[in-house]
Amino acid sequence: MTYEEAKRSFTSLFRHEMNDKQMREFLLSMKLDEYTCVESIAAAAEVMRSFSIGLPIPNELRSKVLDVVGTGGDKIGSFNISSTVALLVASCGSIVAKHGSRSITSKSGSADMFEELGIRLDLSITNSAKLLEETGFTFMFAGNHHPCMSFIVPIRKSIPDKTIFNILGPLTNPAGAQKSLLGVFDKSFVPKMAETLKVNGATSTIVVSSREGMDEISISDVTYASQLRDGLVHEFVIDPQEYGIKRVPLKSIVGGDSKENAQILYNIFDNKSTQAQKDIVLINAAAALIADGQARDIQDGLEIAQKAIRTGKAKEKLKKIIEISNKL
């Protein structure tokens, strides 16, 4: 399917021009596998964004926005790593607009943990934008920004296999994020997602998937990565041992419900967590800081992130976000 063909089909879908049977047949044809092409993914993401409600922020701020996000679906049960990383890099000076929802495949989605931390999530879209402008961080409920998904989701849920919609969320940030650290559940999609982001106008991204299928940079094995920088995509491998990080079993970073995961975040920011919990957040934060242009390389990013925790900046940033979100 060419880009234009896919764009026409997805436009028809989002306009609700298909009945339920036609929608189901179309989604079944969009099965996610090794044959899924960049053109189809990019077209679907462009159309989905065009039907979404964007975050009303100035263009100058929009150009600085970073997202730290995963596709989910890795079934590993880790604590909320990307959400913890998002708050940490915000404390390092990044402008983070995180796009997500409540739990779907785990005990605690990003929204569940943020709510447990005390960040108010029932903000209007306008106040979500104000939170970003005042704190450098905001959370955007996917459901608030993608109303057309209300009639697509029931059909999607009736299909047991993964479809293209399993990877569209991270590609359709309502703040128009042009920079991101994006995790996927299968390494075969790492270069495809980077190329898709390039087609859709991203300026800087690092896409990652570990050998064992984590949608994060792992500290249990090597991680496959693709970086979009200066209009070019190059692939590389991240081995945590090269940065003095000890490899540990996956069970070392398993989390629980929103309350348990919020406590893990507090422990990390208080320097009271396990080394594994801290290490996996630091190495992912380092990659996010590279994508944002704040760090030269992973070692530099590790030092910046470590300093934010050591000096208490991470705790202070979280406190400010909680306070202002509850005043809006």
PyMOL commands that set and color helices and strands:
alter all, ss='L'
color gray80, all
select helices_A, chain A and resi 3-14+20-29+38-50+59-62+81-91+110-117+125-135+142-145+149-157+164-166+169-171+187-199+240-243+250-253+258-269+275-291+298-310+313-325
alter helices_A, ss='H'
color red, helices_A
select strands_A, chain A and resi 65-70+95-100+137-141+179-183+204-210+223-229+232-238
alter strands_A, ss='S'
color yellow, strands_A
deselect
rebuild
show_as cartoon
